[in-house]
Amino acid sequence: MAKIRVTQVRSKIGRPERQKRTLAALGLKKMHQSIEHEATPQIMGMVNAVKHLVKVEEI
């Protein structure tokens, strides 16, 4: 599987609780923090749910 790097680029303040929990499930706790994941359908679905808050790069 391909690997992706997910970086939080916008704040979770004022966002719905569901989006905050999705960021936490991805492992993102702070602004500009990056996490590497395998590009599984589950991870890609989570990234798609918060695509306006994160930046995604293929590795």
Residue pairs with C-beta under 8 A, 6 or more apart in sequence:
1 38
1 39
1 40
2 38
2 39
2 58
2 59
3 36
3 37
3 38
3 39
3 58
3 59
4 36
4 37
4 38
4 39
4 43
4 47
4 56
4 57
4 58
4 59
5 34
5 35
5 36
5 56
5 57
5 58
5 59
6 26
6 28
6 34
6 35
6 36
6 37
6 47
6 54
6 55
6 56
7 32
7 33
7 34
7 35
7 54
7 55
7 56
7 57
8 23
8 28
8 30
8 31
8 32
8 33
8 53
8 54
9 31
9 32
9 53
9 54
9 55
10 31
10 52
10 53
10 54
11 31
11 53
12 19
12 20
12 23
12 53
15 53
18 49
19 49
19 50
19 53
22 46
22 49
22 50
23 50
23 53
23 54
25 46
26 35
26 37
26 43
26 46
26 47
26 50
26 54
27 35
27 37
28 35
28 54
36 59
37 43
39 58
47 54
47 56
